Amino acid sequence: MTLTIYEQVKEAMHEKTNDIIIPSEVKAYLTQKFGTNSDSIILSDYCYNHYNNGISFDNHLFEYIDRNSYKVKLPSVGVFLIPH
């Protein structure tokens, strides 16, 4: 089963929540691990606060800091208990 780039990035960042990362490191990792073309990895496509024209994703993973810095903000999955 082939993972989408979003799934690859999410997997690569799963233990980096709140870390500051740079795109070249993420691209190198995904290229090495999954064989992904680095030109296809556009981290700004997955930002809460920055977007590319024509892209409307709901798969947000990062907070844009500047062109070479992103803060990992993976969506949290919570468990909700309903009192009886």
Secondary structure, DSSP 8 states (H G I E B T S, - for coil): ----HHHHHHHHHTT-TT-EE-HHHHHHHHHHHH---GGG--GGGGBSS---TT-------EEEEETTEEEE------------
